[in-house]
Amino acid sequence: MEGANGREGRRYCTNGKAPHQGTSLGPTSEEDPSWRARGNQPPGQCRSPELSVRRGRAAVEFYKTAFGAREIYRVGGTDENQAVVAQLSVGHASFWVSDESPPNKNFSPESLGGSTVRLLLIVEDPRAAIKRAVASGATEVFPVAEEHGWLLGRIADPFGHHWEIGKPLVPWPPARQ
């Protein structure tokens, strides 16, 4: 399937590679244990959340404005086909945004009266990032503060998703005691 940006319609990891290329999922953790020390995911695996929202086109624009997200891929989101599915990236992280689809059991936080997930966005300047998000329409839930080795704050975006925005203040993850 061709996407709006001319790329093949596969979901990609944050490193720009397909979750599994070829027939192998890549080396196992026993074959390449270095991924764990780097704090990365095992080779051949990735996580990319998909946020269900109402008003998908507006959500894509919000994430671009509030977080500086780049649009990687989009299907729909036109006057003829209003429902949107889009992949966005912020730094080295990517996530998907799609209009909710109750017949397919994909509900937005607005339909459910809240969300069961918080997203963590790691940035160099959490205060500036939260200020930008609030100026773009988010609501500050908790101001930025130091706690548990992090400088961290929390916002609710206009579509009901909660984002913790921060950075670690100590080498992360900390050594086990």
N, CA, C and O of each residue as an XYZ file, in Angstrom:
708
protein
N       0.849     -1.176      0.000
C       0.000      0.000      0.000
C       0.890      1.233      0.000
O       1.829      1.309      0.792
N       0.622      2.176     -0.849
C       1.373      3.433     -0.904
C       0.741      4.426      0.051
O      -0.481      4.566      0.082
N       1.547      5.106      0.816
C       1.054      6.119      1.737
C       1.109      7.495      1.118
O       1.566      7.667     -0.012
N       0.642      8.468      1.864
C       0.577      9.845      1.387
C       1.954     10.421      1.100
O       2.082     11.354      0.307
N       2.977      9.880      1.732
C       4.324     10.400      1.503
C       5.118      9.523      0.548
O       6.325      9.712      0.401
N       4.458      8.559     -0.109
C       5.108      7.715     -1.084
C       5.818      6.511     -0.493
O       6.398      5.723     -1.240
N       5.791      6.343      0.821
C       6.426      5.182      1.437
C       5.458      4.021      1.449
O       4.240      4.196      1.418
N       6.022      2.848      1.493
C       5.216      1.659      1.601
C       4.474      1.672      2.931
O       5.026      2.139      3.928
N       3.245      1.175      2.979
C       2.404      1.256      4.162
C       2.724      0.240      5.227
O       1.846     -0.543      5.591
N       3.950      0.209      5.753
C       4.344     -0.639      6.870
C       4.623      0.240      8.068
O       4.979      1.409      7.915
N       4.466     -0.304      9.244
C       4.796      0.457     10.445
C       6.274      0.293     10.728
O       6.794     -0.823     10.746
N       6.948      1.406     10.949
C       8.381      1.394     11.156
C       8.730      1.734     12.588
O       8.015      2.468     13.270
N       9.846      1.181     13.024
C      10.385      1.497     14.337
C      10.976      2.894     14.294
O      11.056      3.513     13.233
N      11.381      3.376     15.431
C      11.940      4.718     15.501
C      13.269      4.832     14.784
O      13.705      5.942     14.482
N      13.928      3.712     14.501
C      15.191      3.779     13.782
C      14.994      3.773     12.276
O      15.972      3.722     11.530
N      13.737      3.825     11.809
C      13.445      3.881     10.388
C      13.448      2.527      9.712
O      13.271      2.449      8.496
N      13.646      1.454     10.469
C      13.668      0.117      9.890
C      12.388     -0.608     10.252
O      11.774     -0.344     11.286
N      12.001     -1.517      9.393
C      10.826     -2.325      9.678
C      11.075     -3.130     10.941
O      12.219     -3.499     11.210
N      10.026     -3.420     11.737
C      10.221     -4.170     12.972
C      10.961     -5.480     12.731
O      11.753     -5.898     13.576
N      10.730     -6.114     11.638
C      11.508     -7.297     11.284
C      11.740     -7.238      9.787
O      10.794     -7.181      9.001
N      12.998     -7.252      9.402
C      13.344     -7.211      7.993
C      13.790     -8.597      7.581
O      14.557     -9.239      8.298
N      13.329     -9.063      6.454
C      13.634    -10.414      6.024
C      12.821    -11.403      6.827
O      11.714    -11.101      7.271
N      13.378    -12.588      7.012
C      12.622    -13.625      7.714
C      12.983    -13.722      9.183
O      12.262    -14.358      9.952
N      14.083    -13.104      9.591
C      14.538    -13.210     10.973
C      14.140    -11.966     11.746
O      14.098    -10.868     11.191
N      13.856    -12.134     12.998
C      13.587    -10.990     13.860
C      14.872    -10.360     14.362
O      14.830     -9.442     15.181
N      15.998    -10.832     13.892
C      17.276    -10.288     14.328
C      17.863    -11.151     15.425
O      17.248    -12.132     15.843
N      19.052    -10.791     15.895
C      19.703    -11.612     16.911
C      18.921    -11.598     18.213
O      18.263    -10.616     18.555
N      19.008    -12.703     18.925
C      18.354    -12.771     20.227
C      19.186    -12.018     21.240
O      20.327    -11.651     20.959
N      18.635    -11.785     22.402
C      19.382    -11.076     23.437
C      20.615    -11.869     23.861
O      21.599    -11.285     24.314
N      20.572    -13.200     23.719
C      21.746    -14.009     24.042
C      22.850    -13.783     23.004
O      24.033    -13.794     23.344
N      22.459    -13.575     21.719
C      23.435    -13.355     20.659
C      24.003    -11.942     20.697
O      25.159    -11.732     20.330
N      23.206    -10.973     21.135
C      23.643     -9.571     21.175
C      23.135     -8.931     22.458
O      22.148     -8.197     22.430
N      23.796     -9.198     23.589
C      23.315     -8.665     24.874
C      23.589     -7.172     25.042
O      23.151     -6.585     26.031
N      24.297     -6.542     24.107
C      24.673     -5.137     24.282
C      23.475     -4.202     24.281
O      23.561     -3.100     24.821
N      22.356     -4.613     23.686
C      21.193     -3.733     23.657
C      20.730     -3.397     25.070
O      20.300     -2.272     25.325
N      20.812     -4.336     25.973
C      20.338     -4.102     27.341
C      21.191     -3.044     28.038
O      20.656     -2.185     28.738
N      22.510     -3.097     27.856
C      23.406     -2.117     28.473
C      23.185     -0.724     27.894
O      23.384      0.275     28.586
N      22.777     -0.652     26.638
C      22.510      0.651     26.006
C      21.141      1.191     26.397
O      20.820      2.339     26.088
N      20.325      0.377     27.076
C      18.992      0.815     27.470
C      18.030      0.826     26.301
O      16.987      1.477     26.365
N      18.361      0.115     25.231
C      17.524      0.066     24.043
C      16.620     -1.154     24.078
O      16.613     -1.923     25.038
N      15.868     -1.305     23.015
C      15.017     -2.461     22.837
C      15.836     -3.576     22.228
O      16.851     -3.314     21.583
N      15.416     -4.822     22.420
C      16.105     -5.926     21.753
C      16.071     -5.725     20.239
O      15.121     -5.139     19.720
N      17.079     -6.193     19.533
C      17.077     -6.071     18.078
C      15.810     -6.679     17.493
O      15.353     -7.724     17.954
N      15.247     -6.038     16.490
C      14.070     -6.564     15.820
C      12.765     -6.234     16.510
O      11.710     -6.665     16.046
N      12.796     -5.487     17.598
C      11.565     -5.140     18.299
C      11.442     -3.632     18.409
O      12.443     -2.919     18.469
N      10.215     -3.158     18.436
C      10.003     -1.743     18.690
C       8.617     -1.552     19.292
O       7.745     -2.415     19.194
N       8.449     -0.404     19.912
C       7.158     -0.020     20.468
C       6.789      1.311     19.839
O       7.609      2.227     19.779
N       5.587      1.411     19.383
C       5.126      2.654     18.795
C       3.648      2.789     19.131
O       2.806      2.196     18.457
N       3.320      3.557     20.161
C       1.912      3.655     20.573
C       1.057      4.288     19.485
O       1.526      5.101     18.689
N      -0.199      3.896     19.476
C      -1.164      4.509     18.571
C      -2.245      5.153     19.429
O      -2.940      4.471     20.182
N      -2.378      6.463     19.311
C      -3.339      7.216     20.101
C      -4.639      7.335     19.329
O      -4.654      7.839     18.206
N      -5.717      6.878     19.918
C      -7.036      7.075     19.321
C      -7.573      8.417     19.802
O      -7.544      8.717     20.995
N      -8.056      9.211     18.874
C      -8.534     10.550     19.197
C      -9.812     10.850     18.428
O     -10.112     10.206     17.422
N     -10.550     11.818     18.905
C     -11.579     12.462     18.086
C     -10.871     13.620     17.382
O      -9.909     14.168     17.920
N     -11.322     13.990     16.218
C     -10.749     15.133     15.480
C      -9.280     14.876     15.138
O      -8.398     15.647     15.516
N      -9.037     13.796     14.429
C      -7.679     13.367     14.107
C      -6.837     14.411     13.399
O      -5.660     14.576     13.720
N      -7.420     15.119     12.440
C      -6.635     16.139     11.734
C      -6.166     17.212     12.699
O      -5.017     17.649     12.627
N      -7.034     17.643     13.599
C      -6.653     18.660     14.583
C      -5.586     18.112     15.532
O      -4.693     18.848     15.950
N      -5.674     16.826     15.872
C      -4.682     16.221     16.773
C      -3.301     16.218     16.121
O      -2.309     16.556     16.765
N      -3.236     15.837     14.848
C      -1.941     15.839     14.145
C      -1.346     17.240     14.167
O      -0.152     17.397     14.424
N      -2.146     18.245     13.907
C      -1.642     19.623     13.909
C      -1.218     20.061     15.308
O      -0.223     20.770     15.462
N      -1.969     19.642     16.328
C      -1.590     19.971     17.703
C      -0.214     19.400     18.023
O       0.644     20.125     18.528
N       0.018     18.116     17.741
C       1.296     17.490     18.070
C       2.449     18.132     17.299
O       3.564     18.226     17.812
N       2.187     18.566     16.091
C       3.223     19.274     15.328
C       3.565     20.598     16.010
O       4.739     20.928     16.180
N       2.550     21.348     16.396
C       2.764     22.653     17.018
C       3.300     22.530     18.443
O       4.263     23.206     18.806
N       2.678     21.670     19.249
C       3.026     21.570     20.669
C       4.367     20.893     20.907
O       5.137     21.324     21.765
N       4.653     19.831     20.149
C       5.843     19.032     20.406
C       6.882     19.131     19.296
O       7.960     18.546     19.405
N       6.572     19.861     18.233
C       7.489     19.911     17.098
C       7.527     18.593     16.346
O       8.540     18.266     15.728
N       6.443     17.831     16.385
C       6.396     16.526     15.727
C       6.521     16.675     14.209
O       6.057     17.648     13.615
N       7.157     15.689     13.617
C       7.255     15.590     12.157
C       6.291     14.512     11.700
O       6.181     13.458     12.325
N       5.595     14.782     10.607
C       4.689     13.787     10.047
C       5.482     12.864      9.130
O       6.092     13.312      8.159
N       5.468     11.578      9.445
C       6.205     10.571      8.696
C       5.316      9.950      7.627
O       5.768      9.681      6.513
N       4.064      9.725      7.966
C       3.152      8.985      7.098
C       1.732      9.418      7.421
O       1.408      9.710      8.572
N       0.885      9.457      6.393
C      -0.522      9.796      6.635
C      -1.398      9.124      5.596
O      -1.065      9.063      4.413
N      -2.533      8.618      6.076
C      -3.604      8.128      5.221
C      -4.843      8.900      5.646
O      -5.129      9.011      6.838
N      -5.568      9.425      4.695
C      -6.792     10.152      4.998
C      -6.502     11.554      5.500
O      -5.459     12.141      5.212
N      -7.460     12.074      6.262
C      -7.308     13.423      6.785
C      -7.545     14.478      5.724
O      -6.969     15.565      5.772
N      -8.402     14.147      4.761
C      -8.747     15.097      3.701
C     -10.234     15.418      3.802
O     -10.956     14.788      4.576
N     -10.689     16.385      3.031
C     -12.113     16.698      3.034
C     -12.937     15.512      2.535
O     -14.067     15.309      2.981
N     -12.373     14.726      1.607
C     -13.082     13.560      1.072
C     -13.036     12.376      2.027
O     -13.997     11.612      2.109
N     -11.934     12.215      2.749
C     -11.740     11.115      3.684
C     -11.223     11.708      4.993
O     -10.013     11.783      5.208
N     -12.136     12.127      5.867
C     -11.751     12.882      7.049
C     -11.001     12.069      8.086
O     -10.122     12.602      8.763
N     -11.326     10.780      8.229
C     -10.633      9.954      9.221
C      -9.158      9.871      8.842
O      -8.808      9.691      7.676
N      -8.301     10.008      9.854
C      -6.865     10.036      9.596
C      -6.153      8.951     10.391
O      -6.547      8.616     11.508
N      -5.102      8.411      9.795
C      -4.115      7.583     10.474
C      -2.785      8.200     10.095
O      -2.456      8.286      8.912
N      -2.008      8.637     11.093
C      -0.737      9.299     10.798
C       0.328      8.810     11.762
O       0.062      8.559     12.937
N       1.549      8.681     11.235
C       2.699      8.390     12.082
C       3.477      9.679     12.244
O       3.798     10.353     11.265
N       3.778     10.019     13.496
C       4.525     11.231     13.817
C       5.798     10.841     14.553
O       5.877      9.770     15.156
N       6.788     11.716     14.498
C       7.991     11.478     15.287
C       8.378     12.752     16.016
O       8.214     13.862     15.509
N       8.893     12.558     17.213
C       9.452     13.624     18.029
C      10.813     13.117     18.466
O      10.906     12.153     19.225
N      11.863     13.761     17.992
C      13.204     13.262     18.277
C      13.364     11.875     17.698
O      13.127     11.662     16.509
N      13.771     10.913     18.545
C      13.966      9.540     18.088
C      12.754      8.660     18.360
O      12.803      7.455     18.115
N      11.676      9.233     18.859
C      10.484      8.453     19.184
C       9.409      8.678     18.139
O       9.293      9.762     17.569
N       8.628      7.643     17.896
C       7.501      7.823     16.985
C       6.234      7.315     17.647
O       6.277      6.492     18.562
N       5.115      7.816     17.172
C       3.819      7.355     17.630
C       2.816      7.572     16.509
O       3.059      8.340     15.578
N       1.706      6.895     16.611
C       0.647      6.975     15.608
C      -0.549      7.702     16.205
O      -0.787      7.642     17.412
N      -1.284      8.377     15.366
C      -2.515      9.066     15.753
C      -3.588      8.615     14.772
O      -3.377      8.636     13.559
N      -4.726      8.213     15.293
C      -5.828      7.836     14.405
C      -7.149      8.258     15.017
O      -7.309      8.322     16.236
N      -8.081      8.540     14.137
C      -9.432      8.836     14.603
C      -9.999      7.584     15.253
O      -9.779      6.464     14.793
N     -10.738      7.806     16.339
C     -11.330      6.665     17.017
C     -12.288      5.942     16.074
O     -12.816      6.529     15.129
N     -12.498      4.669     16.349
C     -13.388      3.845     15.543
C     -14.129      2.886     16.470
O     -13.724      1.734     16.622
N     -15.215      3.355     17.090
C     -15.940      2.485     18.017
C     -16.344      1.127     17.439
O     -16.318      0.140     18.174
N     -16.723      1.025     16.136
C     -17.049     -0.316     15.623
C     -15.861     -1.283     15.680
O     -16.046     -2.499     15.724
N     -14.636     -0.730     15.679
C     -13.428     -1.562     15.765
C     -12.837     -1.584     17.174
O     -11.708     -2.035     17.369
N     -13.600     -1.096     18.158
C     -13.195     -1.074     19.569
C     -11.995     -0.168     19.831
O     -11.231     -0.418     20.764
N     -11.817      0.874     19.028
C     -10.772      1.886     19.237
C     -11.459      3.158     19.707
O     -12.101      3.857     18.923
N     -11.319      3.452     20.996
C     -12.007      4.580     21.600
C     -11.009      5.639     22.047
O      -9.898      5.322     22.474
N     -11.412      6.878     21.947
C     -10.576      7.982     22.423
C     -10.802      8.158     23.925
O     -11.806      7.690     24.463
N      -9.869      8.833     24.600
C     -10.094      9.141     26.019
C     -11.367      9.962     26.228
O     -12.014      9.842     27.268
N     -11.729     10.792     25.251
C     -12.955     11.586     25.383
C     -14.180     10.692     25.435
O     -15.124     10.984     26.169
N     -14.185      9.606     24.670
C     -15.314      8.679     24.696
C     -15.342      7.851     25.971
O     -16.409      7.487     26.464
N     -14.159      7.558     26.500
C     -14.071      6.706     27.688
C     -14.103      7.481     28.995
O     -14.229      6.884     30.064
N     -13.992      8.804     28.922
C     -13.952      9.610     30.142
C     -12.581      9.609     30.792
O     -12.468      9.864     31.991
N     -11.549      9.330     30.034
C     -10.179      9.327     30.542
C      -9.349      8.289     29.817
O      -9.857      7.534     28.988
N      -8.080      8.261     30.135
C      -7.157      7.330     29.501
C      -6.493      6.472     30.557
O      -6.340      6.898     31.702
N      -6.102      5.280     30.185
C      -5.395      4.401     31.117
C      -3.886      4.463     30.911
O      -3.142      3.740     31.573
N      -3.432      5.313     30.006
C      -2.015      5.376     29.646
C      -1.504      6.797     29.787
O      -2.198      7.756     29.446
N      -0.278      6.927     30.296
C       0.446      8.198     30.244
C       1.625      7.982     29.319
O       2.226      6.908     29.309
N       1.952      8.990     28.550
C       3.106      8.915     27.668
C       4.213      9.761     28.261
O       3.952     10.817     28.836
N       5.453      9.302     28.125
C       6.607     10.041     28.636
C       7.386     10.583     27.451
O       7.842      9.823     26.597
N       7.536     11.882     27.403
C       8.306     12.553     26.366
C       9.548     13.123     27.029
O       9.453     13.997     27.891
N      10.717     12.627     26.625
C      11.979     13.074     27.206
C      12.550     14.170     26.321
O      12.786     13.967     25.130
N      12.768     15.332     26.920
C      13.256     16.509     26.191
C      14.364     17.173     27.001
O      14.520     16.901     28.192
N      15.119     18.032     26.359
C      16.218     18.726     27.025
C      15.702     19.787     27.996
O      16.277     19.976     29.068
N      14.615     20.485     27.627
C      14.085     21.571     28.457
C      12.600     21.338     28.742
O      11.749     21.843     28.009
N      12.277     20.583     29.791
C      10.882     20.265     30.088
C      10.000     21.489     30.306
O       8.847     21.504     29.876
N      10.526     22.508     30.965
C       9.707     23.705     31.219
C       9.295     24.375     29.914
O       8.138     24.764     29.752
N      10.231     24.511     28.989
C       9.915     25.133     27.698
C       8.943     24.264     26.898
O       8.045     24.784     26.235
N       9.121     22.947     26.960
C       8.240     22.044     26.228
C       6.808     22.119     26.757
O       5.853     22.129     25.980
N       6.667     22.170     28.069
C       5.321     22.266     28.651
C       4.713     23.629     28.343
O       3.523     23.719     28.041
N       5.501     24.674     28.414
C       4.998     26.013     28.081
C       4.483     26.044     26.633
O       3.427     26.615     26.359
N       5.226     25.434     25.720
C       4.820     25.387     24.313
C       3.536     24.578     24.139
O       2.648     24.974     23.385
N       3.440     23.441     24.838
C       2.238     22.610     24.739
C       1.015     23.344     25.276
O      -0.057     23.287     24.675
N       1.171     24.037     26.412
C       0.052     24.790     26.992
C      -0.360     25.928     26.059
O      -1.551     26.189     25.885
N       0.618     26.603     25.460
C       0.307     27.672     24.505
C      -0.418     27.138     23.275
O      -1.117     27.882     22.588
N      -0.248     25.839     22.998
C      -0.887     25.212     21.841
C      -2.249     24.614     22.177
O      -2.934     24.111     21.286
N      -2.657     24.660     23.455
C      -3.986     24.181     23.826
C      -4.016     23.087     24.874
O      -5.101     22.655     25.262
N      -2.867     22.621     25.351
C      -2.840     21.605     26.407
C      -3.172     22.249     27.753
O      -3.145     23.472     27.892
N      -3.479     21.421     28.725
C      -3.733     21.865     30.085
C      -2.635     21.316     30.992
O      -2.339     20.122     30.963
N      -2.036     22.187     31.792
C      -1.026     21.718     32.722
C      -1.713     20.948     33.847
O      -2.628     21.462     34.491
N      -1.269     19.719     34.077
C      -1.808     18.885     35.146
C      -0.934     19.025     36.386
O      -1.439     19.227     37.490
N       0.403     18.915     36.195
C       1.371     19.110     37.270
C       2.499     19.972     36.728
O       2.995     19.714     35.631
N       2.914     20.986     37.469
C       4.047     21.800     37.006
C       5.347     21.000     37.055
O       5.438     19.988     37.749
N       6.325     21.454     36.331
C       7.622     20.796     36.315
C       8.260     20.902     37.697
O       8.306     21.979     38.292
N       8.744     19.784     38.191
C       9.402     19.727     39.501
C      10.417     18.590     39.482
O      10.364     17.704     38.630
N      11.333     18.633     40.430
C      12.313     17.561     40.580
C      11.731     16.492     41.489
O      11.265     16.779     42.592
N      11.766     15.245     41.008
C      11.368     14.127     41.854
C      11.916     12.831     41.284
O      11.948     12.637     40.069
N      12.342     11.957     42.165
C      12.843     10.629     41.805
C      13.947     10.681     40.750
O      14.031      9.796     39.898
N      14.785     11.700     40.800
C      15.885     11.796     39.852
C      15.510     12.361     38.496
O      16.286     12.267     37.545
N      14.323     12.947     38.399
C      13.841     13.515     37.138
C      13.384     14.954     37.342
O      12.972     15.337     38.437
N      13.461     15.736     36.288
C      12.792     17.032     36.191
C      11.589     16.746     35.310
O      11.742     16.480     34.118
N      10.378     16.797     35.891
C       9.210     16.236     35.230
C       7.957     17.053     35.496
O       7.734     17.511     36.616
N       7.149     17.233     34.476
C       5.830     17.851     34.594
C       4.842     17.037     33.782
O       5.219     16.072     33.117
N       3.560     17.434     33.838
C       2.535     16.655     33.141
C       1.489     17.574     32.543
O       1.045     18.538     33.166
N       1.106     17.246     31.309
C       0.029     17.984     30.642
C      -1.035     16.993     30.153
O      -0.775     15.800     29.990
N      -2.226     17.523     29.929
C      -3.280     16.782     29.228
C      -3.448     17.471     27.890
O      -3.659     18.683     27.835
N      -3.358     16.710     26.811
C      -3.545     17.334     25.501
C      -5.038     17.550     25.252
O      -5.857     17.000     25.989
N      -5.414     18.320     24.253
C      -6.834     18.619     24.018
C      -7.670     17.399     23.636
O      -8.888     17.510     23.497
N      -7.038     16.241     23.465
C      -7.735     15.038     23.013
C      -7.830     13.996     24.121
O      -8.287     12.875     23.897
N      -7.387     14.386     25.337
C      -7.553     13.537     26.506
C      -6.353     12.693     26.895
O      -6.409     11.985     27.900
N      -5.265     12.747     26.129
C      -4.072     11.969     26.465
C      -3.170     12.758     27.406
O      -2.980     13.962     27.234
N      -2.617     12.071     28.400
C      -1.714     12.699     29.362
C      -0.269     12.402     28.974
O       0.087     11.274     28.632
N       0.547     13.446     29.038
C       1.955     13.375     28.688
C       2.781     13.852     29.873
O       2.587     14.965     30.361
N       3.701     13.013     30.336
C       4.700     13.456     31.289
C       5.885     13.908     30.446
O       6.365     13.167     29.588
N       6.349     15.112     30.692
C       7.422     15.699     29.894
C       8.568     16.011     30.841
O       8.401     16.749     31.812
N       9.722     15.450     30.555
C      10.825     15.657     31.474
C      12.140     15.145     30.958
O      12.302     14.823     29.781
N      13.094     15.079     31.898
C      14.418     14.527     31.606
C      15.011     14.005     32.896
O      14.741     14.530     33.976
N      15.833     12.952     32.776
C      16.500     12.445     33.976
C      17.594     13.416     34.413
O      18.266     14.025     33.580
N      17.764     13.550     35.716
C      18.795     14.428     36.278
C      20.026     13.631     36.710
O      21.052     14.210     37.069
N      19.920     12.321     36.675
C      21.013     11.430     37.037
C      21.168     10.426     35.899
O      20.249     10.257     35.096
N      22.315      9.760     35.819
C      22.442      8.727     34.780
C      21.281      7.741     34.895
O      20.955      7.272     35.985
N      20.674      7.440     33.771
C      19.463      6.617     33.792
C      19.636      5.416     32.910
O      20.176      5.549     31.811
N      19.205      4.246     33.334
C      18.614      3.954     34.629
C      19.673      3.935     35.728
O      20.839      3.634     35.471
N      19.258      4.259     36.958
C      20.234      4.268     38.050
C      20.699      2.844     38.348
O      20.002      1.874     38.050
N      21.864      2.738     38.930
C      22.401      1.423     39.300
C      21.508      0.798     40.355
O      20.981      1.490     41.226
N      21.343     -0.491     40.273
C      20.556     -1.207     41.298
C      21.368     -1.255     42.587
O      22.592     -1.378     42.564
N      20.675     -1.158     43.688
C      21.353     -1.179     44.986
C      21.267     -2.519     45.625
O      21.786     -2.714     46.725
